[in-house]
Amino acid sequence: MTAPQTTPGRLYGVGLGPGDPSLVTVRAAELIGKADVVAYHSARHGRSIARSIAERYLTGGQIEEKLVYPLTVETTDHPGGYRGALDEFYEEAAARLAAHLDAGRDVVVLAEGDPLFYGSYQHMHKRLAHRYPTEVVPGVTSVSAAAARLGQPLTEAEETLTVIPGTLPEEELTARIASADSAVIMKLGRTFPAVRRALERAGRLDDAQYVERAFMDGERIAPLAEVDGESVPYFSVAVLPSKVAPLEPTVRLADGVGSVTVVGTGPAGPLWLTPEARGALAEATDLVGYTTYLDRVPERPGQRRHGSDNKVESERAEFALDLARRGHRVCVVSSGDPGVFAMATAVLEVACEPDYRDVPVRIVPGMTAAHAAASRAGAPLGHDYAVVSLSDRLKPWDVVAKRLRAAAEADLVLALYNPGSKSRTIQVGLARELLLEYRAPETPVVMARDVGGPTERIRIVRLGELDPALVDMRTILLIGSSQTQAVERGGGVEVVWTPRRYPEA
């Protein structure tokens, strides 16, 4: 006679919250009390924070499975290294739980916080949930617990929250912190010195709060800048709260002289912003710039915006520096890269006058229009190239023509900025005729308009067919050298590229 088949048990991943047993959910408490098996992770010393939180809900009749980590730091003689040792441990632990489930026993795996938020349970879930009926019971995360203890909102309105593991490399930490609205940095402990340096480099140290063992014995809350790194445990987080409604006014003026940061926003829109640029814009008390470029920057409560026409660069720079002298943190907003035919030069020109030499000025780079346009067409700037503005508003056309001729004689690819406008309609035609003295009519030309914007259009034409009527101030021209290729690939798509190797004479 065949023995009846045993119905497999159910697997439960149960979140216990941040540490206080009274913050365990009703569902979690019910499952812990009814479970046949209660499993929990622990370090080699055998103590388990998860079990201590759940202890009041244990009945004493359950089987307890202690899943002891084989190591706690990244030093091991395991042939697979640290990751190999952990993977082997997780496989063995999953096999132990599977044996109970196969025998028809329900298994509760305890997890501090939430089971699927940086939790150890997730490694069991990935190995077992597809094989057995499974339920995950969410818990209060350390992120929510820290915000509750601080009594400050994490996010408000259109802000985004970034959760960052402190184990990232310091450069990456700095970039993530600089670009975040609000942030929580997890897994401190031995990573604390690097996290602190990253916060300082990103200009966010003064805003950072430190929360240790929220809702547990030994809880500590302090400004992060005041925390001794030698005393920081793993169960601690750094918090950058919401900027919308902090406990003090959003706009905080510096003591004495403020600063001016000239920020490049790239050719268009948020996708082109660097993390450093995002951080600088977020920290500013005032934004100054051409109105069209300011409109690309998200509005922040309490931040003042000073828009102006695009023909008053010197006045705009002086206005920004005057604000900084009164203690404001000012961002001058520039499109593309601020040092390429943009606002960095205008600001520095005024900043070098005696009245402003003590005002700190910083330049934050951005994606240039030339590089953005080149990426859309292929790789036309793959070899030596020259960048020339066709505008003769600030220099005579004779100088423009002389530089074009020199670049053409040197067989350089050319990136032509400011090719035309309503008041400048002949420059493109003049440049084309000059370049045809040195380049074949079949030379590829990339006409890139509004790169990254809603009306983006990329055309690839030949120099002899270049129509000045199709060129305006929002267009950049990339004109190939004698070596530049235009090749039609699959689907009829034409790409332009300049070989990295130049032929010998």
C-alpha positions as CSV (number, residue, x, y, z in Angstrom):
1,M,0.0,0.0,0.0
2,T,1.4,3.4,-1.0
3,A,1.8,5.9,1.8
4,P,-0.1,9.1,1.5
5,Q,1.9,11.9,0.0
6,T,2.8,14.7,2.5
7,T,1.5,18.2,1.7
8,P,4.5,20.5,1.7
9,G,4.6,23.2,4.3
10,R,4.4,26.9,3.7
11,L,7.3,29.3,3.8
12,Y,6.8,32.7,5.4
13,G,9.3,35.6,5.3
14,V,8.2,37.7,8.3
15,G,9.3,41.3,8.8
16,L,9.9,42.3,12.4
17,G,10.3,46.0,12.1
18,P,13.2,48.1,13.4
19,G,13.6,46.5,16.8
20,D,10.8,47.3,19.2
21,P,8.7,44.1,19.6
22,S,5.5,46.3,19.8
23,L,6.2,47.4,16.2
24,V,5.8,43.8,14.9
25,T,2.6,43.6,12.8
26,V,-0.4,41.6,13.9
27,R,0.0,39.2,11.0
28,A,3.7,38.6,11.8
29,A,2.9,37.9,15.5
30,E,0.2,35.4,14.5
31,L,2.5,33.5,12.1
32,I,5.3,33.3,14.6
33,G,3.0,31.8,17.2
34,K,1.6,29.2,14.8
35,A,4.8,28.2,13.0
36,D,6.2,24.7,13.3
37,V,9.7,26.0,12.6
38,V,11.2,29.4,13.3
39,A,14.4,30.2,11.5
40,Y,16.7,33.2,12.0
41,H,20.1,34.3,11.0
42,S,22.9,35.1,13.4
43,A,26.6,35.8,13.5
44,R,29.1,33.3,14.8
45,H,28.6,34.5,18.4
46,G,25.2,32.9,18.2
47,R,23.1,35.9,19.3
48,S,20.3,36.9,16.9
49,I,18.6,40.3,17.0
50,A,15.7,38.9,15.0
51,R,15.0,36.3,17.6
52,S,15.3,38.8,20.5
53,I,12.6,40.9,18.8
54,A,10.3,38.0,18.2
55,E,10.9,36.3,21.5
56,R,7.7,37.4,23.2
57,Y,5.7,35.7,20.3
58,L,7.5,32.3,20.5
59,T,5.5,29.5,22.2
60,G,8.5,27.4,23.2
61,G,7.2,24.4,21.3
62,Q,8.6,25.4,17.9
63,I,11.7,23.9,16.3
64,E,14.3,26.7,16.1
65,E,16.7,26.7,13.1
66,K,19.7,29.0,13.8
67,L,21.3,29.9,10.5
68,V,24.8,31.0,11.5
69,Y,26.8,33.0,9.1
70,P,30.3,31.5,8.4
71,L,31.9,34.9,8.3
72,T,31.2,38.6,8.9
73,V,33.9,40.4,6.9
74,E,35.3,39.9,3.5
75,T,38.3,37.9,4.5
76,T,38.1,34.1,3.9
77,D,40.1,31.2,2.6
78,H,37.1,29.8,0.7
79,P,38.1,29.0,-2.9
80,G,35.2,31.1,-4.2
81,G,36.2,34.0,-2.0
82,Y,33.7,36.0,0.2
83,R,30.9,35.7,-2.3
84,G,31.5,32.0,-2.8
85,A,31.5,31.3,1.0
86,L,28.2,33.2,1.4
87,D,26.6,31.4,-1.6
88,E,27.6,28.0,-0.2
89,F,26.1,29.0,3.2
90,Y,22.8,30.2,1.6
91,E,22.5,26.9,-0.3
92,E,23.0,24.9,2.8
93,A,20.6,27.0,4.8
94,A,18.0,26.7,2.1
95,A,18.4,22.9,2.1
96,R,17.8,22.8,5.8
97,L,14.6,24.7,5.5
98,A,13.5,22.7,2.4
99,A,13.8,19.5,4.5
100,H,11.2,20.9,7.0
101,L,8.9,22.1,4.2
102,D,9.1,18.7,2.5
103,A,8.0,17.1,5.7
104,G,4.9,19.3,5.8
105,R,6.1,21.8,8.4
106,D,5.4,25.5,8.1
107,V,8.6,27.6,8.3
108,V,8.8,31.2,9.4
109,V,12.0,33.0,8.6
110,L,12.5,36.0,10.8
111,A,13.9,39.2,9.3
112,E,14.7,42.5,10.9
113,G,13.0,45.4,9.2
114,D,11.3,44.3,6.0
115,P,12.2,40.8,4.5
116,L,12.9,42.1,1.0
117,F,14.7,45.3,1.9
118,Y,18.4,44.4,2.3
119,G,17.3,41.5,4.3
120,S,18.9,38.0,4.8
121,Y,15.5,36.4,4.1
122,Q,15.7,37.3,0.4
123,H,18.4,34.7,-0.2
124,M,16.1,32.0,1.1
125,H,13.2,33.4,-0.9
126,K,15.2,33.3,-4.2
127,R,16.0,29.6,-3.6
128,L,12.7,28.4,-2.2
129,A,9.7,30.5,-3.2
130,H,9.4,28.9,-6.6
131,R,9.2,25.5,-5.0
132,Y,6.9,26.0,-2.1
133,P,3.8,28.1,-1.3
134,T,5.2,31.3,0.1
135,E,4.0,34.5,1.8
136,V,6.0,37.6,2.6
137,V,4.9,39.7,5.6
138,P,6.2,43.3,5.3
139,G,7.8,45.1,8.2
140,V,8.6,48.6,9.2
141,T,12.0,49.4,7.6
142,S,14.9,51.1,9.3
143,V,14.4,54.0,6.8
144,S,10.9,54.7,8.1
145,A,12.0,54.1,11.7
146,A,14.9,56.6,11.3
147,A,12.5,59.3,9.9
148,A,10.1,58.7,12.7
149,R,12.8,59.1,15.3
150,L,14.1,62.3,13.7
151,G,10.5,63.6,13.4
152,Q,11.3,65.0,9.9
153,P,9.7,64.1,6.6
154,L,11.8,62.1,4.2
155,T,10.1,63.3,1.0
156,E,7.4,65.7,0.1
157,A,5.8,67.0,-3.1
158,E,7.8,65.9,-6.1
159,E,11.0,64.9,-4.2
160,T,12.5,61.5,-4.7
161,L,14.1,59.3,-2.0
162,T,17.4,57.5,-2.7
163,V,18.5,54.6,-0.6
164,I,22.2,54.0,-0.8
165,P,24.4,51.2,0.6
166,G,27.4,52.6,2.4
167,T,29.5,49.8,0.9
168,L,29.6,51.5,-2.5
169,P,33.0,53.0,-3.5
170,E,33.5,56.5,-2.2
171,E,33.4,58.2,-5.6
172,E,30.1,56.4,-6.3
173,L,28.7,57.4,-2.9
174,T,29.6,61.0,-3.6
175,A,27.9,61.0,-6.9
176,R,24.7,59.4,-5.6
177,I,24.5,61.7,-2.6
178,A,25.1,64.8,-4.7
179,S,22.3,64.0,-7.1
180,A,19.7,63.0,-4.4
181,D,16.8,65.1,-3.1
182,S,16.5,63.1,0.0
183,A,18.6,60.0,0.9
184,V,19.2,57.3,3.5
185,I,22.6,55.7,3.6
186,M,22.5,52.2,5.0
187,K,25.2,49.7,6.3
188,L,27.4,52.2,8.1
189,G,29.7,50.6,10.6
190,R,33.2,50.3,9.1
191,T,32.0,52.2,6.0
192,F,31.3,55.4,8.1
193,P,34.6,57.3,7.3
194,A,34.0,56.9,3.6
195,V,30.4,57.9,3.9
196,R,31.3,61.0,5.9
197,R,33.9,62.0,3.3
198,A,31.4,61.5,0.5
199,L,28.8,63.7,2.3
200,E,31.4,66.4,2.8
201,R,32.5,66.2,-0.8
202,A,28.9,66.4,-2.0
203,G,28.3,69.5,0.1
204,R,25.6,67.7,2.2
205,L,27.4,67.0,5.5
206,D,25.7,69.8,7.4
207,D,22.3,68.4,6.4
208,A,23.0,64.8,7.4
209,Q,21.5,63.2,10.5
210,Y,22.7,60.1,12.2
211,V,20.4,57.5,13.7
212,E,21.7,54.5,15.6
213,R,19.6,51.5,16.7
214,A,16.2,53.2,16.1
215,F,13.6,51.8,18.4
216,M,16.2,49.6,20.1
217,D,18.1,49.7,23.4
218,G,21.1,52.1,23.0
219,E,19.3,54.4,20.5
220,R,21.3,57.5,19.5
221,I,20.4,60.4,17.3
222,A,22.9,63.2,16.4
223,P,24.1,65.5,13.6
224,L,26.3,63.2,11.6
225,A,29.2,65.7,11.5
226,E,29.5,65.3,15.3
227,V,29.6,61.5,15.4
228,D,32.9,59.7,16.2
229,G,33.5,57.2,13.5
230,E,35.1,54.7,15.9
231,S,31.8,54.2,17.7
232,V,29.5,53.5,14.7
233,P,27.8,50.1,14.6
234,Y,26.3,48.3,11.6
235,F,22.7,49.1,12.8
236,S,22.9,52.8,12.0
237,V,21.9,55.0,9.1
238,A,22.7,58.4,7.7
239,V,19.6,60.5,6.7
240,L,19.3,63.5,4.4
241,P,15.7,64.6,5.1
242,S,13.3,66.4,2.9
243,K,14.3,69.9,1.8
244,V,10.7,71.0,1.3
245,A,9.7,71.5,4.9
246,P,12.7,71.2,7.2
247,L,12.6,72.4,10.8
248,E,14.4,75.6,9.7
249,P,13.9,77.8,6.7
250,T,14.9,76.2,3.3
251,V,17.0,79.1,2.2
252,R,19.9,79.4,4.7
253,L,22.4,82.2,3.8
254,A,26.0,81.5,4.5
255,D,27.9,83.4,7.2
256,G,29.5,86.3,5.3
257,V,30.3,85.7,1.7
258,G,28.3,83.0,-0.2
259,S,29.5,81.4,-3.4
260,V,28.8,81.2,-7.1
261,T,28.7,77.9,-8.9
262,V,28.4,77.9,-12.7
263,V,26.5,74.8,-13.7
264,G,26.4,73.1,-17.1
265,T,23.1,71.4,-17.7
266,G,24.0,69.7,-20.9
267,P,22.2,70.3,-24.2
268,A,18.7,69.6,-22.9
269,G,16.6,68.2,-20.1
270,P,17.3,66.3,-16.9
271,L,18.7,63.2,-18.6
272,W,21.8,65.2,-19.5
273,L,22.5,66.5,-16.0
274,T,25.5,65.1,-14.1
275,P,25.1,64.1,-10.4
276,E,27.4,66.9,-9.5
277,A,25.3,69.4,-11.4
278,R,22.1,68.1,-9.7
279,G,23.7,68.5,-6.3
280,A,24.8,72.0,-7.0
281,L,21.4,73.0,-8.2
282,A,19.7,71.4,-5.2
283,E,21.9,73.3,-2.7
284,A,21.5,76.7,-4.2
285,T,19.5,79.4,-2.6
286,D,19.3,81.3,-5.9
287,L,19.4,80.3,-9.6
288,V,20.5,82.9,-12.1
289,G,20.3,82.4,-15.9
290,Y,18.8,82.8,-19.3
291,T,15.1,82.1,-18.8
292,T,15.0,79.3,-21.3
293,Y,17.7,77.4,-19.5
294,L,16.2,78.1,-16.0
295,D,13.0,76.5,-17.2
296,R,14.9,73.2,-17.6
297,V,15.7,73.1,-13.9
298,P,13.0,71.7,-11.5
299,E,11.6,74.2,-9.2
300,R,12.3,73.8,-5.4
301,P,10.3,75.5,-2.7
302,G,12.2,78.4,-1.1
303,Q,14.6,78.6,-4.0
304,R,14.7,82.0,-5.8
305,R,15.0,82.1,-9.6
306,H,16.3,85.2,-11.5
307,G,15.7,84.9,-15.2
308,S,17.0,87.3,-17.9
309,D,17.5,87.7,-21.6
310,N,20.3,85.8,-23.3
311,K,22.3,88.9,-24.3
312,V,23.2,90.2,-20.9
313,E,25.9,87.8,-19.8
314,S,28.1,90.4,-18.0
315,E,25.1,91.9,-16.1
316,R,23.9,88.4,-15.2
317,A,27.4,87.5,-13.8
318,E,27.6,90.7,-11.8
319,F,24.2,90.1,-10.4
320,A,25.1,86.6,-9.3
321,L,28.4,87.8,-7.7
322,D,26.5,90.5,-5.8
323,L,24.1,88.0,-4.4
324,A,27.0,85.8,-3.3
325,R,28.6,88.8,-1.5
326,R,25.4,89.0,0.5
327,G,25.7,85.4,1.6
328,H,23.6,83.6,-1.0
329,R,24.6,80.3,-2.6
330,V,24.1,81.1,-6.2
331,C,24.0,78.8,-9.3
332,V,24.5,80.4,-12.6
333,V,22.7,78.0,-15.0
334,S,24.3,77.4,-18.4
335,S,23.4,75.0,-21.2
336,G,25.9,72.5,-22.5
337,D,29.3,72.9,-20.8
338,P,29.6,76.4,-19.1
339,G,33.2,76.7,-20.3
340,V,32.4,76.3,-24.0
341,F,30.9,79.5,-25.5
342,A,28.9,79.9,-22.3
343,M,28.6,81.5,-18.9
344,A,31.8,80.4,-17.1
345,T,33.9,83.0,-19.0
346,A,31.4,85.8,-18.3
347,V,31.4,85.0,-14.6
348,L,35.1,84.7,-14.3
349,E,35.7,87.9,-16.2
350,V,33.7,89.8,-13.7
351,A,34.9,87.7,-10.7
352,C,38.5,88.8,-11.5
353,E,37.6,92.4,-10.9
354,P,38.9,93.8,-7.5
355,D,35.4,94.0,-5.9
356,Y,34.7,90.3,-6.5
357,R,38.0,88.5,-6.1
358,D,37.1,87.2,-2.6
359,V,33.9,85.5,-3.8
360,P,34.3,81.7,-4.3
361,V,33.5,80.6,-7.8
362,R,33.3,77.0,-8.9
363,I,32.6,75.6,-12.4
364,V,30.6,72.4,-12.8
365,P,31.0,70.8,-16.3
366,G,28.3,69.6,-18.5
367,M,27.8,67.6,-21.7
368,T,28.8,69.8,-24.6
369,A,26.5,70.3,-27.6
370,A,29.2,69.0,-29.9
371,H,29.6,65.7,-28.1
372,A,25.9,65.2,-27.8
373,A,25.4,65.9,-31.5
374,A,28.3,63.6,-32.4
375,S,26.8,60.7,-30.4
376,R,23.5,61.0,-32.3
377,A,25.3,60.7,-35.7
378,G,28.0,58.1,-34.8
379,A,31.6,59.2,-34.1
380,P,32.5,62.1,-36.3
381,L,34.8,63.5,-33.6
382,G,36.8,60.3,-33.5
383,H,40.1,62.1,-34.4
384,D,41.5,65.6,-34.0
385,Y,38.9,68.4,-34.3
386,A,38.4,72.1,-33.8
387,V,35.6,74.0,-32.3
388,V,34.7,77.4,-33.7
389,S,31.8,79.8,-33.1
390,L,30.4,81.4,-36.3
391,S,29.0,84.3,-34.3
392,D,30.6,87.6,-35.2
393,R,28.8,89.5,-32.5
394,L,31.9,89.4,-30.2
395,K,34.6,89.0,-32.8
396,P,35.0,90.2,-36.4
397,W,34.1,87.9,-39.2
398,D,37.7,88.2,-40.5
399,V,38.9,86.4,-37.4
400,V,36.2,83.7,-37.8
401,A,37.3,83.2,-41.5
402,K,41.0,83.0,-40.5
403,R,40.4,80.3,-38.0
404,L,38.1,78.3,-40.3
405,R,40.8,78.5,-43.0
406,A,43.5,77.3,-40.6
407,A,41.4,74.4,-39.4
408,A,40.6,73.4,-42.9
409,E,44.2,73.5,-44.0
410,A,45.1,71.3,-41.1
411,D,42.3,68.8,-42.2
412,L,40.6,69.0,-38.8
413,V,36.9,68.0,-38.3
414,L,35.0,71.1,-37.4
415,A,32.3,71.6,-34.8
416,L,30.6,74.9,-35.6
417,Y,28.6,76.6,-32.8
418,N,26.2,79.5,-33.1
419,P,25.9,79.1,-36.9
420,G,22.9,81.4,-37.5
421,S,20.1,83.5,-36.0
422,K,17.4,85.9,-37.0
423,S,20.0,88.7,-37.3
424,R,22.8,86.5,-38.7
425,T,21.8,84.8,-41.9
426,I,24.9,84.8,-44.1
427,Q,27.6,83.1,-41.9
428,V,26.8,79.5,-42.8
429,G,26.9,80.3,-46.5
430,L,30.2,82.1,-46.2
431,A,31.7,79.2,-44.1
432,R,30.5,76.6,-46.6
433,E,32.2,78.4,-49.6
434,L,35.4,78.8,-47.7
435,L,35.6,75.2,-46.6
436,L,34.8,74.0,-50.2
437,E,38.2,75.4,-51.1
438,Y,39.8,72.7,-49.0
439,R,37.2,69.9,-48.7
440,A,35.4,67.8,-51.3
441,P,31.7,68.5,-51.9
442,E,31.0,65.0,-50.7
443,T,32.4,65.7,-47.3
444,P,29.8,64.5,-44.6
445,V,28.1,67.2,-42.6
446,V,26.0,66.5,-39.5
447,M,23.2,69.0,-38.9
448,A,22.0,68.5,-35.4
449,R,19.1,70.6,-34.1
450,D,17.7,70.6,-30.5
451,V,19.7,67.5,-29.5
452,G,18.0,65.9,-26.5
453,G,15.0,68.2,-26.9
454,P,11.4,67.5,-28.1
455,T,12.1,68.8,-31.6
456,E,15.4,67.0,-32.1
457,R,16.4,66.4,-35.7
458,I,19.6,65.0,-37.1
459,R,20.4,65.3,-40.8
460,I,23.4,64.0,-42.6
461,V,24.1,65.9,-45.8
462,R,27.1,66.7,-48.0
463,L,29.1,69.9,-47.7
464,G,28.2,70.9,-51.3
465,E,24.5,70.5,-50.5
466,L,24.5,72.3,-47.1
467,D,21.5,74.6,-47.1
468,P,22.0,77.7,-44.8
469,A,18.2,78.2,-44.7
470,L,17.9,75.0,-42.6
471,V,20.3,76.2,-40.0
472,D,19.3,78.3,-36.9
473,M,20.7,79.2,-33.5
474,R,19.6,75.8,-32.1
475,T,21.6,73.9,-34.7
476,I,25.2,72.7,-34.4
477,L,27.2,71.7,-37.5
478,L,29.8,68.9,-37.5
479,I,31.9,69.0,-40.7
480,G,34.1,66.1,-41.5
481,S,37.7,66.0,-42.5
482,S,39.1,64.3,-45.7
483,Q,39.0,61.0,-43.8
484,T,35.5,61.2,-42.3
485,Q,33.2,58.4,-43.5
486,A,29.4,58.3,-44.0
487,V,28.2,54.7,-44.3
488,E,24.7,53.3,-44.7
489,R,24.2,50.4,-42.3
490,G,21.2,48.0,-41.8
491,G,17.8,49.5,-42.1
492,G,19.0,52.4,-44.2
493,V,20.6,54.2,-41.2
494,E,23.6,56.3,-42.1
495,V,26.4,56.7,-39.6
496,V,29.3,59.2,-39.7
497,W,32.7,58.4,-38.2
498,T,36.2,59.6,-38.4
499,P,39.0,56.9,-38.3
500,R,41.4,57.1,-35.3
501,R,44.3,56.4,-37.6
502,Y,45.4,59.1,-40.0
503,P,47.2,57.9,-43.2
504,E,50.9,58.6,-43.6
505,A,51.9,61.1,-46.3
